Amino acid sequence: MGLNFIKRITQIRNILNIVLRKIDDDKGIKVTQFYADHLFNNPKYDSPKRLNKHEYQVFSQNGEDGIIQEIFNRIGYTNKYFIEFGVENGLECNSTNLLHKGWSGLWIEGSDEYCKQISQRFKDLIDSGNLKIQNAFINAENIQSLFDKADAPLEPDLLSIDIDYNDYYIWKAITKYKPRVLVIEYNSIFRPDTHFVVKYNANRMWDKTSHFGASLLALEQLGIEKDYCLVGCVFTGSNAFFVRKDLVGDLFESPYTAENHYEPNRDFLNYKAGHPKNHIPD
């Protein structure tokens, strides 16, 4: 009786696994079809100066890895140095793929546990000097001193900002450092005609609601103040891409406005194909 019960439970578990794999496969097919219909075969994105058809995902949350690569294909590299904060465990962010391409850089993460995981998982890159990790809670008052502490170059090739709440104020506070390319999360619930920025609170964190960060229009206008041009947004409507004005030339789709480059929220496209991401320092 006991053995038959265990066998029956095993059979049920196997059936459930098959059903779950089928659901996951079906979602993957639907996501692929949506990209084909609404991005790759959409005349809106036909201009060769637009970035979205270059999207692909290695370690980024969505298609950011491909857009970053295409931007640097156009403007070239200098120091191949990145700065990124809000990286969590380092397995889903905008610079991990760059480490595999010979870049070096700085990660800043506020969670003690995530920093511990990074120190173990990326030990080889930390020991080689390609990666620095700082355990710090970021605010507008300390951000530049954290860069100073890491001896970061004044003009890193890439800066990626994603701390889910005070992103706008962090970028605004960075005046000494002039990254060539900047990636920053925007709040896509607000359409491109709306200027929205949360009130600054150095200690506040995202409460998992729609009240966070800044609208794309607000970031566009901040970029203009800081001599940056908005050159695109990831198709899923989460991250915006800015290039320093002196590097833009005629390489990207103009006008460099929220109205032209806004993408609505498409979180339903979040899909992780293949094996779970990892890095083992052997």
Residue frames as qw, qx, qy, qz and C-alpha x, y, z in Angstrom:
[[0.000, 0.887, 0.461, 0.000, 0.00, 0.00, 0.00],
 [0.299, -0.820, 0.104, 0.478, 2.75, 2.43, 0.98],
 [0.427, -0.196, 0.598, 0.650, 4.81, 1.55, -2.11],
 [0.264, 0.573, 0.679, 0.376, 1.82, 1.98, -4.42],
 [0.090, -0.935, -0.280, 0.197, 1.08, 5.36, -2.86],
 [0.352, -0.639, 0.329, 0.599, 4.68, 6.52, -3.46],
 [0.385, 0.113, 0.705, 0.585, 4.55, 5.28, -7.06],
 [0.148, 0.779, 0.589, 0.157, 1.27, 7.12, -7.61],
 [0.196, -0.901, -0.042, 0.384, 2.71, 10.37, -6.17],
 [0.405, -0.374, 0.530, 0.645, 5.73, 10.00, -8.46],
 [0.323, 0.421, 0.722, 0.444, 3.46, 9.52, -11.49],
 [0.011, 0.913, 0.403, -0.055, 1.45, 12.62, -10.57],
 [0.315, -0.763, 0.192, 0.531, 4.64, 14.64, -10.12],
 [0.412, -0.083, 0.652, 0.631, 5.92, 13.52, -13.53],
 [0.218, 0.669, 0.649, 0.288, 2.61, 14.47, -15.17],
 [0.135, -0.937, -0.194, 0.258, 2.70, 17.89, -13.51],
 [0.399, -0.532, 0.398, 0.632, 6.27, 18.44, -14.73],
 [0.357, 0.253, 0.705, 0.558, 5.21, 17.60, -18.28],
 [0.062, 0.848, 0.518, 0.093, 2.25, 20.01, -18.05],
 [0.269, -0.865, 0.012, 0.423, 4.43, 22.80, -16.65],
 [0.418, -0.264, 0.549, 0.674, 7.03, 22.31, -19.40],
 [0.270, 0.521, 0.693, 0.419, 4.24, 22.45, -21.98],
 [0.072, -0.934, -0.326, 0.127, 2.92, 25.71, -20.48],
 [0.361, -0.699, 0.259, 0.561, 6.44, 27.17, -20.49],
 [0.410, 0.035, 0.668, 0.620, 7.02, 26.06, -24.09],
 [0.175, 0.739, 0.609, 0.229, 3.68, 27.57, -25.15],
 [0.172, -0.923, -0.104, 0.328, 4.60, 30.88, -23.50],
 [0.425, -0.437, 0.466, 0.642, 7.96, 30.89, -25.28],
 [0.339, 0.347, 0.705, 0.517, 6.24, 30.35, -28.64],
 [0.026, 0.882, 0.469, 0.043, 3.75, 33.15, -27.94],
 [0.306, -0.813, 0.101, 0.486, 6.48, 35.56, -26.86],
 [0.426, -0.169, 0.598, 0.657, 8.51, 34.76, -29.98],
 [0.241, 0.573, 0.679, 0.391, 5.46, 35.31, -32.18],
 [0.101, -0.930, -0.293, 0.197, 4.66, 38.63, -30.47],
 [0.354, -0.617, 0.323, 0.624, 8.21, 39.87, -31.12],
 [0.374, 0.125, 0.699, 0.596, 7.92, 38.80, -34.75],
 [0.119, 0.730, 0.627, 0.244, 4.55, 40.50, -35.28],
 [0.177, -0.952, -0.246, 0.036, 5.05, 43.68, -33.27],
 [0.359, -0.770, 0.314, 0.424, 8.80, 44.35, -33.50],
 [0.444, -0.265, 0.665, 0.539, 10.70, 42.55, -36.25],
 [0.250, 0.395, 0.726, 0.505, 7.91, 42.81, -38.84],
 [0.030, -0.858, -0.426, 0.287, 6.63, 46.20, -37.69],
 [0.484, 0.660, 0.153, 0.554, 7.36, 49.09, -40.12],
 [0.315, -0.944, 0.007, -0.099, 7.76, 51.44, -37.12],
 [0.640, -0.624, 0.378, 0.241, 11.17, 49.86, -36.46],
 [0.837, 0.448, 0.199, 0.241, 12.39, 49.62, -40.06],
 [0.176, 0.941, -0.253, 0.142, 14.75, 52.60, -39.87],
 [0.822, 0.163, -0.395, 0.377, 18.35, 51.31, -39.61],
 [0.115, 0.512, -0.400, 0.752, 19.02, 54.02, -37.02],
 [0.720, -0.475, 0.071, -0.500, 16.53, 52.53, -34.58],
 [0.035, -0.508, 0.827, -0.240, 17.98, 50.14, -32.02],
 [0.736, -0.147, 0.425, -0.506, 15.18, 47.72, -31.19],
 [0.921, 0.297, -0.176, -0.180, 15.76, 45.17, -33.95],
 [0.441, 0.528, -0.658, 0.308, 19.22, 44.62, -32.46],
 [0.592, -0.505, 0.390, -0.492, 17.82, 43.44, -29.13],
 [0.780, 0.022, -0.625, -0.009, 18.98, 40.17, -27.63],
 [0.621, -0.671, 0.220, -0.341, 19.28, 38.76, -24.15],
 [0.610, 0.262, -0.695, 0.277, 22.25, 37.01, -22.57],
 [0.372, -0.249, -0.689, 0.569, 22.28, 38.15, -18.93],
 [0.161, -0.096, 0.059, -0.980, 20.11, 41.26, -19.26],
 [0.423, 0.237, 0.657, -0.577, 16.49, 41.25, -18.11],
 [0.679, 0.606, 0.346, -0.229, 15.23, 41.63, -21.66],
 [0.765, 0.539, 0.162, 0.315, 16.87, 42.84, -24.88],
 [0.175, -0.962, 0.157, 0.136, 19.31, 45.29, -23.29],
 [0.671, -0.355, 0.493, 0.425, 22.42, 43.22, -24.07],
 [0.581, 0.424, 0.519, 0.462, 21.80, 43.57, -27.79],
 [0.113, 0.962, 0.187, 0.166, 21.05, 47.30, -27.68],
 [0.447, -0.811, 0.273, 0.260, 24.18, 48.02, -25.65],
 [0.674, -0.098, 0.541, 0.494, 26.29, 46.09, -28.14],
 [0.445, 0.659, 0.457, 0.400, 24.77, 47.95, -31.09],
 [0.106, -0.993, -0.036, 0.041, 25.31, 51.36, -29.49],
 [0.474, -0.674, 0.442, 0.355, 29.01, 50.62, -29.07],
 [0.661, 0.263, 0.554, 0.431, 29.19, 49.19, -32.58],
 [0.287, 0.856, 0.310, 0.297, 28.21, 52.70, -33.70],
 [0.134, -0.973, 0.128, -0.141, 30.17, 54.97, -31.35],
 [0.614, 0.436, -0.549, 0.364, 33.16, 52.72, -30.60],
 [0.763, -0.547, -0.288, 0.187, 34.83, 51.94, -27.29],
 [0.096, 0.840, -0.395, 0.359, 37.38, 53.73, -25.15],
 [0.125, -0.506, 0.760, -0.387, 38.17, 52.11, -21.80],
 [0.646, -0.141, -0.708, -0.247, 35.55, 49.29, -21.83],
 [0.131, -0.025, -0.722, 0.679, 34.73, 50.19, -18.25],
 [0.399, -0.542, -0.540, -0.505, 31.22, 49.93, -16.82],
 [0.088, -0.077, 0.639, -0.760, 29.54, 51.03, -13.61],
 [0.512, -0.341, -0.592, -0.521, 26.27, 49.42, -12.63],
 [0.108, -0.106, 0.726, -0.670, 24.24, 49.44, -9.45],
 [0.729, 0.092, 0.256, -0.628, 21.19, 47.51, -8.42],
 [0.421, 0.387, -0.769, -0.285, 22.72, 44.28, -9.78],
 [0.890, -0.268, 0.098, -0.354, 21.29, 41.93, -7.12],
 [0.839, -0.313, 0.418, 0.149, 23.22, 38.63, -7.53],
 [0.100, -0.609, 0.554, 0.559, 24.82, 39.69, -10.83],
 [0.376, 0.087, 0.883, 0.268, 23.07, 37.14, -13.00],
 [0.254, 0.705, 0.615, 0.247, 20.46, 39.46, -14.50],
 [0.131, -0.833, -0.049, 0.535, 21.89, 42.87, -15.23],
 [0.553, 0.828, 0.032, -0.091, 23.29, 44.96, -18.08],
 [0.111, 0.836, -0.537, -0.019, 27.03, 44.44, -17.62],
 [0.765, -0.278, 0.581, -0.012, 27.52, 40.72, -16.91],
 [0.831, 0.478, 0.249, 0.138, 27.66, 39.98, -20.62],
 [0.278, 0.911, -0.261, 0.155, 30.30, 42.70, -20.99],
 [0.517, -0.633, 0.576, -0.029, 32.52, 40.89, -18.47],
 [0.831, 0.095, 0.530, 0.135, 32.51, 37.94, -20.88],
 [0.602, 0.747, 0.137, 0.248, 33.62, 40.33, -23.63],
 [0.674, 0.138, -0.173, 0.705, 36.73, 41.51, -21.76],
 [0.126, -0.783, -0.028, -0.608, 35.28, 44.59, -20.06],
 [0.420, -0.143, -0.657, 0.610, 36.02, 45.56, -16.46],
 [0.226, -0.582, -0.199, -0.756, 34.01, 47.59, -14.04],
 [0.052, -0.109, 0.642, -0.757, 32.28, 48.32, -10.76],
 [0.443, -0.488, -0.674, -0.334, 29.14, 46.88, -9.24],
 [0.117, -0.204, 0.506, -0.830, 27.42, 48.55, -6.29],
 [0.548, -0.351, -0.691, -0.314, 24.78, 46.57, -4.41],
 [0.343, -0.550, 0.285, -0.706, 22.98, 47.43, -1.18],
 [0.915, -0.276, -0.062, -0.288, 22.13, 43.88, -0.10],
 [0.338, -0.623, 0.702, -0.068, 24.67, 42.11, 2.12],
 [0.789, 0.043, 0.609, -0.069, 23.41, 38.73, 0.96],
 [0.723, 0.684, 0.094, 0.010, 23.66, 39.56, -2.75],
 [0.137, 0.862, -0.485, 0.064, 27.19, 40.91, -2.25],
 [0.567, -0.398, 0.718, -0.071, 28.16, 37.69, -0.52],
 [0.828, 0.337, 0.447, -0.022, 26.79, 35.69, -3.46],
 [0.511, 0.847, -0.142, 0.030, 28.63, 37.88, -5.96],
 [0.179, -0.772, 0.607, -0.053, 31.90, 37.53, -4.03],
 [0.661, -0.164, 0.732, -0.009, 31.60, 33.76, -4.26],
 [0.745, 0.506, 0.433, -0.021, 30.13, 33.36, -7.73],
 [0.511, 0.838, -0.044, 0.186, 32.36, 35.94, -9.46],
 [0.655, -0.667, 0.222, 0.277, 35.51, 35.29, -7.41],
 [0.736, 0.122, 0.358, 0.562, 37.62, 34.69, -10.52],
 [0.289, 0.740, 0.256, 0.550, 36.73, 38.08, -12.03],
 [0.384, -0.918, 0.010, -0.097, 37.16, 39.85, -8.70],
 [0.765, -0.450, 0.268, 0.376, 40.57, 38.23, -8.11],
 [0.644, 0.296, 0.353, 0.611, 41.71, 39.14, -11.62],
 [0.157, -0.389, -0.071, 0.905, 40.78, 42.78, -11.04],
 [0.005, -0.278, -0.643, -0.713, 38.13, 42.83, -13.80],
 [0.410, -0.649, -0.489, -0.415, 35.31, 43.33, -11.32],
 [0.090, 0.133, -0.565, 0.809, 35.02, 45.42, -8.17],
 [0.409, -0.582, -0.652, -0.261, 32.04, 45.04, -5.84],
 [0.002, 0.224, -0.422, 0.878, 30.95, 47.58, -3.25],
 [0.293, -0.532, -0.792, 0.053, 28.32, 46.84, -0.62],
 [0.070, -0.168, -0.227, 0.957, 26.58, 50.20, -0.15],
 [0.188, 0.726, 0.649, -0.127, 23.13, 51.74, -0.06],
 [0.346, 0.216, 0.296, 0.864, 23.16, 54.41, -2.75],
 [0.044, 0.851, 0.447, -0.273, 21.77, 57.91, -2.43],
 [0.407, 0.854, 0.098, 0.309, 22.31, 61.24, -4.16],
 [0.296, -0.917, 0.260, -0.061, 24.67, 62.35, -1.43],
 [0.622, -0.515, 0.568, 0.163, 27.14, 59.44, -1.59],
 [0.878, 0.424, 0.221, 0.005, 27.08, 58.28, -5.20],
 [0.493, 0.800, -0.291, 0.178, 30.13, 60.16, -6.48],
 [0.309, -0.691, 0.621, -0.205, 32.20, 59.29, -3.40],
 [0.874, -0.036, 0.479, -0.070, 31.51, 55.60, -4.14],
 [0.758, 0.634, -0.001, 0.153, 32.87, 56.08, -7.66],
 [0.073, 0.858, -0.449, 0.237, 35.89, 57.91, -6.21],
 [0.653, -0.479, 0.561, -0.170, 36.53, 55.09, -3.75],
 [0.895, 0.177, 0.404, 0.068, 36.65, 52.58, -6.61],
 [0.253, -0.501, 0.472, 0.680, 39.03, 54.77, -8.68],
 [0.584, 0.558, 0.586, 0.064, 36.53, 54.67, -11.52],
 [0.359, 0.115, 0.345, 0.860, 37.47, 56.56, -14.70],
 [0.154, 0.402, 0.225, -0.874, 35.82, 59.94, -15.13],
 [0.572, 0.364, -0.262, -0.687, 34.42, 58.88, -18.52],
 [0.474, -0.049, 0.879, -0.027, 33.41, 55.23, -18.26],
 [0.115, -0.031, -0.744, -0.657, 32.01, 53.73, -21.42],
 [0.468, -0.422, -0.648, -0.427, 28.79, 52.64, -19.67],
 [0.149, -0.089, 0.624, -0.762, 26.76, 53.59, -16.60],
 [0.436, -0.332, -0.736, -0.398, 23.64, 51.58, -15.76],
 [0.188, -0.155, 0.492, -0.836, 21.21, 52.85, -13.11],
 [0.611, -0.301, -0.578, -0.451, 18.43, 50.67, -11.70],
 [0.121, 0.048, -0.765, 0.631, 17.63, 51.11, -8.01],
 [0.172, -0.480, -0.847, -0.151, 13.84, 51.17, -8.49],
 [0.183, -0.820, -0.491, 0.228, 13.06, 54.50, -6.83],
 [0.178, -0.872, 0.033, 0.454, 15.55, 57.40, -6.71],
 [0.733, 0.199, 0.398, 0.514, 17.12, 56.77, -10.13],
 [0.264, 0.867, 0.214, 0.364, 16.37, 60.27, -11.43],
 [0.317, -0.935, 0.144, -0.065, 18.08, 61.97, -8.48],
 [0.785, -0.340, 0.365, 0.368, 21.08, 59.67, -8.61],
 [0.621, 0.446, 0.341, 0.547, 21.70, 60.57, -12.24],
 [0.033, 0.946, 0.113, 0.302, 21.16, 64.24, -11.49],
 [0.554, -0.802, 0.201, 0.096, 23.74, 64.08, -8.69],
 [0.799, -0.069, 0.348, 0.486, 26.42, 62.60, -10.96],
 [0.256, 0.959, 0.001, -0.122, 28.21, 65.70, -12.24],
 [0.283, -0.720, 0.574, 0.267, 31.89, 64.84, -11.98],
 [0.449, -0.078, 0.849, 0.266, 31.62, 61.65, -14.05],
 [0.492, 0.510, -0.165, -0.685, 30.60, 61.73, -17.71],
 [0.611, 0.035, 0.785, 0.102, 29.74, 58.24, -18.97],
 [0.068, 0.192, -0.603, -0.771, 29.57, 57.89, -22.74],
 [0.481, -0.250, -0.674, -0.502, 26.43, 55.74, -22.59],
 [0.256, -0.118, 0.641, -0.714, 23.81, 55.61, -19.86],
 [0.424, -0.295, -0.790, -0.330, 21.06, 53.06, -19.26],
 [0.153, -0.056, 0.547, -0.821, 18.34, 54.01, -16.79],
 [0.004, 0.434, 0.901, -0.011, 15.00, 52.54, -15.80],
 [0.221, -0.118, -0.066, -0.966, 11.93, 54.65, -16.57],
 [0.337, 0.272, 0.750, -0.500, 8.37, 54.41, -15.27],
 [0.030, -0.054, -0.708, -0.704, 6.44, 53.41, -18.37],
 [0.046, 0.602, 0.771, -0.201, 3.02, 53.68, -16.75],
 [0.074, 0.778, 0.117, -0.613, 3.30, 57.36, -17.64],
 [0.677, 0.606, 0.348, 0.231, 2.87, 58.15, -21.32],
 [0.617, 0.098, 0.079, 0.777, 5.47, 60.28, -23.14],
 [0.012, 0.696, 0.191, 0.692, 3.52, 63.51, -22.60],
 [0.622, -0.746, -0.177, -0.160, 3.72, 63.31, -18.80],
 [0.292, 0.560, -0.549, 0.547, 6.46, 64.67, -16.56],
 [0.799, -0.551, -0.096, -0.223, 6.59, 62.61, -13.36],
 [0.445, 0.392, -0.659, 0.462, 9.31, 62.23, -10.74],
 [0.657, -0.556, -0.497, 0.115, 8.91, 60.82, -7.23],
 [0.231, -0.920, 0.194, -0.249, 9.84, 63.12, -4.37],
 [0.516, 0.452, -0.647, 0.333, 13.39, 62.50, -3.23],
 [0.732, -0.589, 0.215, -0.266, 13.76, 60.42, -0.09],
 [0.203, 0.637, -0.743, 0.037, 17.26, 59.06, 0.45],
 [0.278, -0.222, 0.887, -0.295, 16.02, 56.12, 2.51],
 [0.748, 0.256, 0.280, -0.544, 12.94, 55.10, 0.56],
 [0.191, -0.166, 0.905, 0.341, 12.82, 51.88, -1.41],
 [0.431, -0.026, -0.567, -0.701, 10.37, 50.64, -4.02],
 [0.508, -0.038, 0.628, -0.589, 7.12, 49.35, -2.52],
 [0.266, 0.108, 0.923, 0.255, 6.40, 47.12, -5.57],
 [0.351, 0.728, 0.515, -0.286, 3.72, 49.53, -6.86],
 [0.526, 0.659, 0.300, 0.446, 3.59, 51.95, -9.80],
 [0.152, -0.985, 0.046, -0.059, 4.96, 54.76, -7.61],
 [0.756, -0.357, 0.258, 0.484, 8.66, 54.79, -8.48],
 [0.574, 0.015, 0.409, 0.710, 11.32, 56.56, -10.49],
 [0.125, 0.553, -0.078, -0.820, 10.59, 59.00, -13.28],
 [0.715, 0.590, 0.335, -0.170, 8.68, 59.13, -16.54],
 [0.718, 0.209, 0.336, 0.573, 10.54, 59.00, -19.83],
 [0.191, 0.870, 0.176, 0.419, 9.75, 62.67, -20.49],
 [0.461, -0.877, 0.133, 0.012, 11.33, 63.68, -17.17],
 [0.766, -0.305, 0.380, 0.420, 14.45, 61.69, -18.01],
 [0.568, 0.573, 0.318, 0.498, 14.59, 63.11, -21.53],
 [0.020, -0.951, -0.043, -0.305, 14.57, 66.64, -20.09],
 [0.629, -0.706, 0.278, 0.167, 17.19, 65.77, -17.47],
 [0.795, 0.080, 0.372, 0.471, 19.32, 64.30, -20.24],
 [0.364, 0.800, 0.182, 0.442, 19.10, 67.55, -22.20],
 [0.334, -0.928, 0.133, -0.099, 20.30, 69.45, -19.12],
 [0.678, -0.532, 0.462, 0.211, 23.25, 67.07, -18.84],
 [0.285, 0.648, -0.541, -0.455, 24.04, 67.02, -22.60],
 [0.299, -0.049, 0.949, 0.090, 22.70, 63.54, -23.31],
 [0.516, 0.149, -0.373, -0.756, 20.35, 62.39, -26.06],
 [0.704, 0.044, 0.616, -0.350, 17.64, 59.77, -25.66],
 [0.231, 0.406, -0.713, -0.522, 18.37, 57.28, -28.45],
 [0.593, -0.058, -0.713, -0.369, 15.98, 54.43, -27.64],
 [0.590, -0.327, 0.500, -0.543, 14.10, 52.25, -25.16],
 [0.086, -0.098, 0.989, 0.065, 14.01, 48.51, -24.79],
 [0.372, -0.207, -0.646, -0.634, 10.89, 46.99, -26.41],
 [0.439, -0.427, -0.778, 0.140, 9.53, 45.74, -23.06],
 [0.177, -0.797, -0.172, -0.550, 9.26, 49.34, -21.81],
 [0.736, -0.607, -0.206, 0.217, 11.61, 49.32, -18.84],
 [0.568, -0.468, 0.147, 0.660, 15.03, 50.80, -19.69],
 [0.389, 0.918, 0.063, -0.046, 15.96, 53.91, -21.65],
 [0.780, -0.020, 0.165, 0.604, 19.28, 54.49, -23.44],
 [0.059, 0.986, -0.012, -0.153, 21.12, 57.79, -23.56],
 [0.775, 0.186, 0.073, 0.599, 24.29, 58.68, -25.47],
 [0.304, -0.616, -0.050, 0.725, 26.42, 61.70, -24.67],
 [0.433, 0.833, 0.193, -0.286, 25.55, 64.48, -27.11],
 [0.042, 0.776, -0.511, -0.368, 29.08, 64.88, -28.47],
 [0.293, -0.217, 0.909, 0.202, 29.01, 61.23, -29.64],
 [0.594, 0.437, 0.578, -0.349, 25.58, 61.06, -31.25],
 [0.082, -0.245, 0.613, 0.746, 26.30, 62.58, -34.67],
 [0.634, 0.178, -0.243, -0.712, 23.87, 61.11, -37.20],
 [0.172, 0.215, -0.961, 0.015, 24.07, 57.58, -35.81],
 [0.072, 0.286, 0.882, -0.368, 20.69, 57.26, -34.10],
 [0.004, -0.603, -0.693, -0.396, 17.01, 57.83, -34.79],
 [0.023, -0.134, -0.257, 0.957, 15.93, 61.41, -34.23],
 [0.112, -0.751, 0.270, -0.592, 14.17, 63.28, -32.77],
 [0.426, 0.098, -0.789, 0.431, 15.67, 62.25, -29.44],
 [0.412, -0.303, 0.170, -0.843, 12.42, 62.61, -27.58],
 [0.362, 0.032, 0.840, -0.404, 10.16, 60.59, -25.32],
 [0.667, 0.447, 0.152, -0.576, 7.42, 60.96, -27.91],
 [0.582, 0.547, -0.533, -0.278, 9.60, 59.26, -30.54],
 [0.364, 0.356, -0.849, 0.139, 11.22, 56.53, -28.43],
 [0.531, -0.239, 0.529, -0.617, 8.68, 55.63, -25.75],
 [0.469, -0.023, -0.855, -0.219, 7.78, 51.96, -25.37],
 [0.666, -0.462, 0.033, -0.586, 4.84, 50.94, -23.14],
 [0.423, -0.399, 0.769, -0.267, 5.15, 48.38, -20.40],
 [0.819, 0.192, -0.422, -0.338, 5.24, 44.86, -21.83],
 [0.342, -0.492, 0.747, -0.287, 6.18, 42.82, -18.76],
 [0.899, 0.116, 0.303, -0.295, 4.18, 39.93, -20.20],
 [0.735, 0.592, -0.329, 0.019, 7.13, 39.38, -22.55],
 [0.235, -0.663, 0.680, -0.207, 9.47, 38.52, -19.67],
 [0.988, 0.070, -0.004, -0.136, 10.55, 35.01, -20.55],
 [0.260, -0.692, 0.667, 0.093, 13.74, 33.17, -19.67],
 [0.900, 0.332, -0.217, -0.180, 14.61, 30.69, -22.38],
 [0.628, 0.434, -0.590, 0.263, 17.13, 27.91, -21.87],
 [0.684, -0.236, -0.571, 0.388, 19.00, 26.94, -18.74],
 [0.371, -0.905, -0.174, 0.114, 19.06, 29.08, -15.58],
 [0.364, 0.813, -0.276, 0.362, 21.82, 31.71, -15.71],
 [0.791, -0.577, 0.044, 0.199, 24.96, 31.14, -13.67],
 [0.401, 0.763, -0.448, 0.238, 28.66, 31.91, -13.41],
 [0.910, -0.394, -0.003, 0.126, 31.05, 29.46, -11.76],
 [0.008, 0.930, -0.365, -0.034, 34.54, 30.75, -10.90],
 [0.892, -0.192, 0.354, 0.205, 36.40, 27.46, -11.61]]
